[in-house]
């Protein structure tokens, strides 16, 4: 038997992230790749897996601790003496990146050059009751650390809310922003019940508190109208939802729609799949789209930029994110250096990343560094849609289902395979004329892929 010290692997740009859940305890027999702890920052939540199988002898961290790459997690007793004295766990599977586009962007859902932290919770309405209320008497602090994210802790500190008395309505009792706001409302209304007394209270509905002129979210007892079933949102949807909301509110979206003739391109795709069938390479239309997008980004560099205050940051690299559908929601893996790869390489790598996404094995690094995102609904349906931009990117391409349509060639109508393209862009950076040129150029590349070589 040998003792191995398991450490935190490379977790991307995340440093001093908080331990919010311990998934093992001393004496547990664990398997390789089994999750040991859950950590969370304002950018994402992730589980850290074990690098080896064995018996947990000692936990070297506790709830609330801050860890970074290289931090010691536990001592593991493994069989055999060949084990390295200080093994690092494999890269964790990220449960949610900061920004994610929508249906496919949001889905594609895509990834930013550097994940942007979730926005600070909105400031609650400051209207005060006219009648004096009895002061709230905080209960004595308990030994257990309240289960809440760093942003919620900051929000509670700003309001002077003792988190130890706030009943959590999230998964495993996690405290949400609505829980903190509901606690404040109860105190202001003179209701000073403790956490124990309110633990079974129903979770408050989402509210639009803090946005001037916005009506509060309607409070409805749905059971009055029939049977209901309640299910918690997945962690990916909770975190990505906050980013989508921020991006939609803060970015002035405009969408340009274009149709591209991919008749010849589809024939080429089918031919390539026949030629490379034995090699196990399956070429999808996404691989051609990524290659065409890179060419368009080179021709129109404003689309490969990010807004930093009053400054535009032009990127000299071409990383393209694409939406991947998973059981827990849409995520956006980022294919790095797409300009340096051929269509077959892009097809192979994007397929591998999509598989990792479905298996929940994407690391934070796999979803960072994006310049532009593609949200494809081609395999599902639709004609056009408005994808939500994945900040800090300035544009995103939505792709709908292709269909055979009659097209006039000057003499007669001929059947052509047409794919709808929906380009959403940040109007602070890109004007309508530039967006129309970008989309039209992209359509020309897809109609005659030989233009890529020019």
C-alpha positions as CSV (number, residue, x, y, z in Angstrom):
1,X,0.0,0.0,0.0
2,X,1.2,3.5,-0.7
3,X,0.0,7.0,0.4
4,X,-0.7,9.5,-2.3
5,X,-1.4,13.2,-1.9
6,X,-4.2,14.3,-4.3
7,X,-3.9,17.9,-5.5
8,X,-6.1,20.3,-7.5
9,X,-5.2,20.1,-11.2
10,X,-5.1,22.9,-13.7
11,X,-8.5,24.6,-13.5
12,X,-8.0,27.4,-15.9
13,X,-8.1,31.0,-14.8
14,X,-9.9,30.1,-11.5
15,X,-7.9,30.9,-8.3
16,X,-9.0,30.9,-4.7
17,X,-12.3,29.2,-5.5
18,X,-14.5,28.2,-2.6
19,X,-15.2,24.7,-1.5
20,X,-19.0,24.4,-1.3
21,X,-19.5,20.7,-1.0
22,X,-17.5,17.7,0.2
23,X,-18.4,14.5,-1.7
24,X,-16.2,12.1,0.2
25,X,-15.1,11.5,3.8
26,X,-12.3,9.6,5.5
27,X,-12.7,5.9,5.2
28,X,-14.5,6.0,1.9
29,X,-13.3,3.8,-0.9
30,X,-13.3,5.8,-4.1
31,X,-12.7,5.1,-7.8
32,X,-10.5,6.9,-10.3
33,X,-12.3,9.9,-11.8
34,X,-14.8,9.9,-8.9
35,X,-15.7,13.5,-7.8
36,X,-14.1,14.6,-4.5
37,X,-15.4,18.1,-4.0
38,X,-17.5,20.8,-5.6
39,X,-16.0,24.3,-5.9
40,X,-17.7,27.5,-7.1
41,X,-16.8,31.0,-8.1
42,X,-18.8,33.7,-9.8
43,X,-17.7,32.3,-13.2
44,X,-18.6,28.6,-12.8
45,X,-19.1,25.6,-10.6
46,X,-17.1,22.4,-11.1
47,X,-16.4,19.1,-9.5
48,X,-12.8,18.0,-8.9
49,X,-12.3,14.3,-9.6
50,X,-9.8,11.9,-8.1
51,X,-6.6,10.9,-10.0
52,X,-6.6,7.4,-8.5
53,X,-8.6,4.7,-6.8
54,X,-8.1,3.9,-3.1
55,X,-9.2,4.7,0.5
56,X,-9.5,8.2,1.8
57,X,-7.3,8.5,4.8
58,X,-7.4,12.2,5.5
59,X,-9.2,15.3,4.1
60,X,-7.0,18.3,4.0
61,X,-9.7,20.8,3.2
62,X,-13.1,21.8,4.7
63,X,-16.2,23.6,3.6
64,X,-15.5,27.3,2.9
65,X,-11.8,26.8,2.2
66,X,-10.3,28.6,-0.8
67,X,-8.3,26.4,-3.2
68,X,-6.2,26.9,-6.4
69,X,-4.2,24.7,-8.7
70,X,-1.8,22.6,-6.6
71,X,-3.8,22.8,-3.4
72,X,-3.7,19.6,-1.4
73,X,-7.1,17.9,-1.2
74,X,-6.7,14.6,0.6
75,X,-4.4,11.7,1.4
76,X,-5.3,8.5,-0.5
77,X,-4.2,5.0,0.3
78,X,-3.7,3.2,-3.0
79,X,-2.6,-0.3,-3.8
80,X,0.9,-0.8,-5.2
81,X,4.1,1.2,-4.6
82,X,4.3,2.6,-8.1
83,X,2.0,5.4,-7.4
84,X,3.5,8.9,-7.6
85,X,4.0,10.5,-4.2
86,X,2.0,13.6,-5.2
87,X,-0.7,12.8,-7.8
88,X,-2.8,15.6,-9.3
89,X,-6.4,15.0,-10.1
90,X,-7.4,15.1,-13.8
91,X,-8.9,18.2,-15.1
92,X,-12.4,18.7,-13.7
93,X,-15.5,18.7,-15.7
94,X,-17.0,22.2,-15.7
95,X,-20.6,22.3,-14.8
96,X,-21.1,25.7,-16.3
97,X,-19.0,28.5,-18.0
98,X,-19.8,32.0,-17.6
99,X,-21.3,33.1,-20.8
100,X,-23.4,30.8,-23.0
101,X,-25.3,31.7,-26.1
102,X,-28.8,30.5,-26.6
103,X,-30.7,27.7,-28.2
104,X,-27.5,26.7,-29.7
105,X,-25.4,29.4,-28.8
106,X,-27.2,29.3,-25.8
107,X,-26.2,26.9,-26.6
108,X,-23.7,27.5,-28.8
109,X,-22.6,27.7,-25.8
110,X,-20.1,29.4,-26.7
111,X,-17.3,30.7,-24.7
112,X,-15.7,34.0,-24.1
113,X,-12.0,34.9,-24.4
114,X,-12.1,35.0,-20.7
115,X,-15.2,34.0,-18.7
116,X,-16.9,37.1,-17.4
117,X,-18.1,36.8,-13.8
118,X,-21.8,36.8,-13.2
119,X,-23.2,40.3,-12.6
120,X,-23.6,41.3,-9.0
121,X,-27.2,40.7,-7.9
122,X,-29.4,43.7,-8.5
123,X,-29.9,46.1,-5.6
124,X,-33.2,45.5,-3.9
125,X,-35.9,48.1,-3.9
126,X,-35.1,50.7,-1.2
127,X,-38.6,51.8,-0.4
128,X,-39.1,51.7,3.4
129,X,-42.3,51.1,5.4
130,X,-43.6,54.2,7.2
131,X,-44.4,52.4,10.4
132,X,-41.6,51.6,12.8
133,X,-40.8,47.8,12.9
134,X,-39.3,45.8,15.7
135,X,-35.6,45.3,15.3
136,X,-34.4,41.9,14.0
137,X,-32.4,40.0,16.6
138,X,-29.8,37.9,14.9
139,X,-29.5,34.4,16.2
140,X,-26.2,33.1,17.6
141,X,-23.9,31.9,14.8
142,X,-23.9,28.2,14.1
143,X,-21.0,26.0,13.4
144,X,-22.0,25.0,9.8
145,X,-21.0,27.3,7.0
146,X,-24.0,28.7,5.1
147,X,-24.3,27.1,1.6
148,X,-24.0,30.1,-0.7
149,X,-21.9,31.3,-3.6
150,X,-19.4,34.2,-3.2
151,X,-21.7,36.6,-5.0
152,X,-24.6,35.8,-2.7
153,X,-22.3,36.2,0.3
154,X,-21.3,39.7,-0.9
155,X,-24.9,40.6,-1.6
156,X,-25.9,39.5,2.0
157,X,-23.0,41.4,3.5
158,X,-24.1,44.6,1.7
159,X,-27.6,44.2,3.1
160,X,-26.4,43.1,6.6
161,X,-28.2,39.8,6.3
162,X,-26.9,36.9,8.5
163,X,-26.8,34.0,6.1
164,X,-26.9,31.6,9.0
165,X,-30.6,32.5,9.4
166,X,-31.6,32.4,5.8
167,X,-33.3,29.2,4.6
168,X,-31.9,28.0,1.3
169,X,-34.3,26.9,-1.5
170,X,-31.6,25.8,-4.0
171,X,-30.2,22.4,-4.5
172,X,-29.0,20.8,-1.2
173,X,-30.2,23.9,0.7
174,X,-28.1,26.4,-1.2
175,X,-29.0,30.0,-0.5
176,X,-30.1,32.0,-3.6
177,X,-30.5,35.8,-4.2
178,X,-34.3,35.3,-3.9
179,X,-33.8,33.7,-0.5
180,X,-31.8,36.7,0.8
181,X,-34.4,39.2,-0.6
182,X,-37.3,37.2,0.9
183,X,-35.5,37.3,4.3
184,X,-35.1,41.1,4.1
185,X,-38.8,41.4,3.2
186,X,-39.8,39.3,6.2
187,X,-37.7,41.4,8.6
188,X,-39.1,44.6,7.2
189,X,-42.6,43.3,7.6
190,X,-41.9,42.5,11.2
191,X,-41.6,38.7,10.7
192,X,-38.5,37.7,12.7
193,X,-38.9,33.9,12.4
194,X,-35.6,32.0,12.4
195,X,-34.2,29.7,9.8
196,X,-35.6,26.7,11.6
197,X,-39.1,28.2,11.6
198,X,-39.0,29.0,7.9
199,X,-37.1,26.0,6.6
200,X,-40.3,24.5,5.1
201,X,-41.5,27.7,3.5
202,X,-42.0,27.5,-0.2
203,X,-39.3,29.0,-2.4
204,X,-40.1,32.5,-3.5
205,X,-40.7,33.1,-7.2
206,X,-38.1,35.0,-9.2
207,X,-38.6,38.7,-9.0
208,X,-37.5,41.7,-11.0
209,X,-36.3,43.6,-8.0
210,X,-33.8,46.3,-8.6
211,X,-34.9,47.3,-12.1
212,X,-36.7,50.6,-12.2
213,X,-40.2,50.5,-13.5
214,X,-40.3,46.7,-13.7
215,X,-43.3,45.0,-12.2
216,X,-42.6,42.3,-9.6
217,X,-42.8,38.7,-10.9
218,X,-46.4,37.4,-10.5
219,X,-46.9,35.1,-7.5
220,X,-49.2,32.3,-8.6
221,X,-50.3,29.2,-6.8
222,X,-50.4,26.9,-9.8
223,X,-51.9,24.0,-7.8
224,X,-55.2,25.9,-7.8
225,X,-55.6,25.1,-11.4
226,X,-54.5,21.5,-11.5
227,X,-51.7,19.0,-10.8
228,X,-48.1,20.3,-11.1
229,X,-44.6,18.9,-10.9
230,X,-41.7,20.9,-9.7
231,X,-38.1,20.3,-10.9
232,X,-35.0,22.3,-10.1
233,X,-33.1,23.9,-12.9
234,X,-29.8,22.2,-13.7
235,X,-26.7,24.0,-12.5
236,X,-25.7,24.8,-16.1
237,X,-29.1,26.5,-16.8
238,X,-28.9,28.5,-13.6
239,X,-25.5,29.9,-14.3
240,X,-25.9,30.3,-18.0
241,X,-29.3,31.9,-17.5
242,X,-27.8,34.7,-15.5
243,X,-25.3,35.3,-18.2
244,X,-27.9,35.3,-21.0
245,X,-30.0,37.7,-19.1
246,X,-27.1,40.1,-18.6
247,X,-26.0,39.8,-22.3
248,X,-29.6,40.4,-23.5
249,X,-30.1,43.5,-21.3
250,X,-26.7,45.1,-21.7
251,X,-25.9,44.5,-25.4
252,X,-28.0,46.3,-28.0
253,X,-28.7,43.3,-30.2
254,X,-29.6,43.5,-33.9
255,X,-30.0,40.5,-36.2
256,X,-29.3,40.3,-39.9
257,X,-30.9,37.4,-41.8
258,X,-29.4,35.9,-45.0
259,X,-29.9,32.7,-47.1
260,X,-26.9,30.7,-48.4
261,X,-27.0,28.2,-51.3
262,X,-25.1,25.1,-50.1
263,X,-26.1,22.8,-52.8
264,X,-22.5,22.1,-54.1
265,X,-21.1,22.2,-50.5
266,X,-23.5,19.5,-49.4
267,X,-22.5,17.4,-52.3
268,X,-18.8,17.9,-51.3
269,X,-19.6,17.0,-47.7
270,X,-21.3,13.7,-48.7
271,X,-18.3,12.9,-51.0
272,X,-15.8,13.5,-48.2
273,X,-17.7,11.3,-45.8
274,X,-17.6,8.4,-48.3
275,X,-13.8,8.9,-48.8
276,X,-13.0,9.1,-45.1
277,X,-15.6,6.6,-43.8
278,X,-12.9,4.0,-43.0
279,X,-10.9,6.6,-41.1
280,X,-13.8,7.2,-38.8
281,X,-14.1,10.9,-39.7
282,X,-17.6,12.3,-40.1
283,X,-17.6,15.7,-41.8
284,X,-20.6,17.9,-40.7
285,X,-21.7,21.2,-42.1
286,X,-20.4,22.8,-38.9
287,X,-16.8,22.1,-40.0
288,X,-17.4,24.1,-43.2
289,X,-19.2,26.9,-41.3
290,X,-16.3,27.3,-38.9
291,X,-13.8,27.5,-41.7
292,X,-16.0,30.0,-43.6
293,X,-16.5,32.1,-40.4
294,X,-12.7,32.3,-39.9
295,X,-12.3,33.7,-43.5
296,X,-15.1,36.2,-42.8
297,X,-13.5,37.3,-39.5
298,X,-10.2,38.0,-41.4
299,X,-12.0,40.1,-43.9
300,X,-14.1,42.0,-41.3
301,X,-11.9,42.3,-38.2
302,X,-14.5,44.3,-36.2
303,X,-16.3,41.0,-35.7
304,X,-13.2,39.5,-34.1
305,X,-13.0,42.2,-31.5
306,X,-14.2,42.8,-27.9
307,X,-15.4,46.1,-26.3
308,X,-13.3,47.1,-23.3
309,X,-14.8,50.4,-22.1
310,X,-14.2,52.9,-24.9
311,X,-11.6,50.7,-26.5
312,X,-11.9,47.9,-29.1
313,X,-9.6,44.9,-28.5
314,X,-8.8,43.3,-31.9
315,X,-7.7,39.7,-31.6
316,X,-5.0,38.2,-33.8
317,X,-6.2,34.6,-33.1
318,X,-9.3,32.8,-34.3
319,X,-11.0,30.7,-31.7
320,X,-14.6,29.7,-32.7
321,X,-17.1,28.4,-30.1
322,X,-20.1,26.2,-31.1
323,X,-23.1,25.1,-29.2
324,X,-23.2,21.5,-27.9
325,X,-26.4,20.0,-26.7
326,X,-26.0,18.0,-23.4
327,X,-28.5,16.3,-21.0
328,X,-28.0,19.2,-18.6
329,X,-28.3,22.1,-21.1
330,X,-26.3,23.8,-23.8
331,X,-22.6,24.5,-23.4
332,X,-20.1,26.2,-25.8
333,X,-16.8,24.4,-26.4
334,X,-14.2,26.6,-28.1
335,X,-12.2,25.2,-31.0
336,X,-8.8,26.9,-30.8
337,X,-6.7,28.2,-33.7
338,X,-9.3,27.3,-36.3
339,X,-7.4,29.3,-38.9
340,X,-4.5,26.8,-38.7
341,X,-6.7,23.7,-39.3
342,X,-8.3,22.1,-42.3
343,X,-11.9,21.1,-42.6
344,X,-11.1,17.4,-41.7
345,X,-9.1,18.5,-38.6
346,X,-12.0,20.8,-37.5
347,X,-14.5,18.0,-38.1
348,X,-12.4,15.6,-36.0
349,X,-11.8,18.0,-33.1
350,X,-15.3,19.4,-32.9
351,X,-16.8,15.9,-32.8
352,X,-14.4,15.0,-29.9
353,X,-15.3,18.2,-28.0
354,X,-19.0,17.6,-28.5
355,X,-18.6,14.1,-27.1
356,X,-16.7,15.5,-24.1
357,X,-19.5,18.0,-23.6
358,X,-22.2,15.3,-23.6
359,X,-20.2,13.2,-21.1
360,X,-19.7,16.2,-18.8
361,X,-15.9,16.1,-19.2
362,X,-15.3,19.6,-20.6
363,X,-12.7,21.6,-18.6
364,X,-13.0,25.3,-18.1
365,X,-10.1,25.8,-20.5
366,X,-12.2,24.0,-23.2
367,X,-14.8,26.8,-22.9
368,X,-12.5,29.9,-22.7
369,X,-10.9,32.1,-25.3
370,X,-13.7,32.3,-27.9
371,X,-13.7,35.1,-30.5
372,X,-17.0,34.2,-32.2
373,X,-19.8,31.7,-31.6
374,X,-22.0,29.5,-33.8
375,X,-25.4,28.3,-32.6
376,X,-26.7,25.7,-35.0
377,X,-30.3,24.4,-34.9
378,X,-29.9,22.8,-38.3
379,X,-30.5,19.3,-37.0
380,X,-33.7,20.3,-35.3
381,X,-35.6,22.9,-37.4
382,X,-36.7,26.5,-37.7
383,X,-36.2,29.1,-40.4
384,X,-34.6,32.0,-38.5
385,X,-34.0,33.0,-34.9
386,X,-32.2,35.6,-32.8
387,X,-29.2,34.1,-31.0
388,X,-28.0,35.9,-27.9
389,X,-24.4,37.3,-28.1
390,X,-21.9,35.6,-25.8
391,X,-20.2,38.5,-24.1
392,X,-17.5,39.7,-24.4
393,X,-17.8,38.7,-28.0
394,X,-19.6,41.1,-30.4
395,X,-21.4,38.7,-32.7
396,X,-22.9,35.2,-33.0
397,X,-24.1,33.2,-36.0
398,X,-27.4,31.3,-35.8
399,X,-27.9,28.5,-38.3
400,X,-31.3,27.0,-39.0
401,X,-32.4,23.9,-41.0
402,X,-31.6,23.8,-44.7
403,X,-34.3,23.1,-47.2
404,X,-34.8,22.6,-50.9
405,X,-36.2,25.8,-52.5
406,X,-36.9,26.9,-56.1
407,X,-34.4,29.5,-57.1
408,X,-34.6,31.6,-60.3
409,X,-31.3,31.3,-62.3
410,X,-32.3,33.9,-65.0
411,X,-34.1,31.4,-67.2
412,X,-36.0,29.0,-65.0
413,X,-36.5,27.9,-61.4
414,X,-34.1,25.2,-60.2
415,X,-34.1,23.3,-56.9
416,X,-31.3,24.5,-54.6
417,X,-30.4,23.6,-51.0
418,X,-30.8,26.8,-49.0
419,X,-29.6,27.3,-45.4
420,X,-30.8,30.3,-43.3
421,X,-28.2,32.4,-41.5
422,X,-29.0,34.7,-38.6
423,X,-26.2,37.0,-37.5
424,X,-26.8,38.8,-34.2
425,X,-24.3,41.7,-33.6
426,X,-23.5,44.3,-31.0
427,X,-24.7,47.6,-32.5
428,X,-22.2,49.6,-30.3
429,X,-19.4,48.0,-32.3
430,X,-20.9,47.0,-35.7
431,X,-23.3,48.9,-37.9
432,X,-26.0,47.4,-40.1
433,X,-24.0,47.8,-43.3
434,X,-21.0,45.9,-41.9
435,X,-23.3,43.1,-40.7
436,X,-25.0,42.8,-44.0
437,X,-21.6,42.6,-45.8
438,X,-20.3,40.0,-43.4
439,X,-23.4,37.8,-43.8
440,X,-23.4,38.2,-47.6
441,X,-19.7,37.3,-47.8
442,X,-20.3,34.3,-45.6
443,X,-23.1,33.2,-47.9
444,X,-20.8,33.6,-51.0
445,X,-18.1,31.4,-49.3
446,X,-20.7,28.6,-48.5
447,X,-22.1,28.8,-52.1
448,X,-18.6,28.4,-53.7
449,X,-16.2,27.0,-51.1
450,X,-13.3,27.5,-53.5
451,X,-13.3,31.2,-52.5
452,X,-11.7,30.1,-49.2
453,X,-8.4,29.6,-51.0
454,X,-8.4,33.2,-52.4
